[in-house]
Amino acid sequence: MLIYRRDGEKEITNMKLNKQKLCVAMARSCVISKDLQQKSGLPKATYIRALTGKNVRPATIGKIAKALGVPVENLIDMEGD
């Protein structure tokens, strides 16, 4: 979801994981879901929200991406994808 700040810049308020991209990143990293949740340091409920395609904060997806060693862009759908 995009909002516009007073200066006209775009700001992302919530994001959704692309499940297929997440599965590819997990396979490349040889990580199972339980290990990824622990490695990301996210509470289980937050992690499940992200995995089930719910809107989550950018920092949440950032923690998952960091735990996998991939850029956030590899886990979400960007405009034009």
Summary of the structure (lengths in Angstrom):
residues: 81
radius of gyration: 13.0
end to end distance: 14.9
largest distance: 43.2
contacts: 196
relative contact order: 0.21
helix: 51%
strand: 12%
